[in-house]
Amino acid sequence: MKRNGNISGYPVFLRVKAEELLNKRQSKPGSQLASADGLKIIHELEVHQIELEMQNEELVRLNAEKDKFFSILAHDLRSPLSSFLGLTKIFSEEHSEMKQEEVQELANSLRESAKSVYHLLENLLEWSQMQRGFIEFKPVRVLLNDIIRKSIGSLSDLAKQKNQEVQLQLSGNPFVRVDLPMLESTLRNLLSNALKFSFRGGQITLSTNVIQDKSVKIAITDNGLGMNAGLISRLFTLDGRTGRSGTEGEPSTGLGLLLCKEFVEKNGGEISAVSVEGKGSTFSFTLPICTNPA
């Protein structure tokens, strides 16, 4: 039997070492016991080698993910930063000839470009802290609807800019035990994506559905660009690029969805997406309901 350069299922150097130890033991009195000890050594060395191989495979996987991550970051930071630099160039060269309304329009564009960069860096920081184990998990008991309304309020300016409406369809108001910053980050990323990939004047629906008093499903539905099956299959992973521009050229990296998956699963839930290209998407996730008042 030969496997990856190994003979009889054992790495060559381990077999040589084990056989040397076995020969030494067998040359001494009580060789029958020594033979059993030698076989045990072979087994232990093989187990150790398998552990090393698994560790190496994990390191290779982590390095590949790191490379993909920095590739995404380098590409997607360039776009909003280039836009920001272009706008500042226009302002520095032409501000003396601009009318007041033109200055105001440019200032608004600069603000939106800066917000895009900030949002990307915010997600980057959270992702980095999560991967390094620096984000402490601190679940608290909260009313879900309060957090939902707060998250929608924080994105009201973005909705107004595209004349969009966020409609609520809430089923009850269950208590959930969650890490609050993680839940807020998840809602913020999913809602901002829905606004980003919906058309001007569109409607986004956020609904909740209590499932057998055990969990609650939160769904965010838009009627925007939608996604094909290939793009859906790459969501929530670093295996392929999912970033694309919104309906009005808004930058997107797909990094926010990676955070959503990490945060939802950390809180004991699951996240998924369904979509029809050209008709819109629904992103939904579940959270366990907290029945313990403590």
Stockholm file with secondary structure:
# STOCKHOLM 1.0

chainA/1-294         MKRNGNISGYPVFLRVKAEELLNKRQSKPGSQLASADGLKIIHELEVHQIELEMQNEELVRLNAEKDKFFSILAHDLRSPLSSFLGLTKIFSEEHSEMKQEEVQELANSLRESAKSVYHLLENLLEWSQMQRGFIEFKPVRVLLNDIIRKSIGSLSDLAKQKNQEVQLQLSGNPFVRVDLPMLESTLRNLLSNALKFSFRGGQITLSTNVIQDKSVKIAITDNGLGMNAGLISRLFTLDGRTGRSGTEGEPSTGLGLLLCKEFVEKNGGEISAVSVEGKGSTFSFTLPICTNPA
#=GR chainA/1-294 SS CEETTEETTBCHHHHHHHHHHHHHHHTSSCHHHHHHHHHHHHHHHHHHHHHHHHHHHHHHHHHHHHHHHHHHHHHHHHHHHHHHHHHHHHHHHHGGGCCHHHHHHHHHHHHHHHHHHHHHHHHHHHHHHHHTTCSCCCEEEEEHHHHHHHHHHHTHHHHHHTTCEEEEECCSCCEEEEEHHHHHHHHHHHHHHHHHTSCTTCEEEEEEEEETTTEEEEEEECCSSCCCHHHHHHTTSSSSCCCCCCTTSCCCCSHHHHHHHHHHHHTTCCEEEEEETTTEEEEEEEEEBCCCCC
#=GC SS_cons         CEETTEETTBCHHHHHHHHHHHHHHHTSSCHHHHHHHHHHHHHHHHHHHHHHHHHHHHHHHHHHHHHHHHHHHHHHHHHHHHHHHHHHHHHHHHGGGCCHHHHHHHHHHHHHHHHHHHHHHHHHHHHHHHHTTCSCCCEEEEEHHHHHHHHHHHTHHHHHHTTCEEEEECCSCCEEEEEHHHHHHHHHHHHHHHHHTSCTTCEEEEEEEEETTTEEEEEEECCSSCCCHHHHHHTTSSSSCCCCCCTTSCCCCSHHHHHHHHHHHHTTCCEEEEEETTTEEEEEEEEEBCCCCC
//
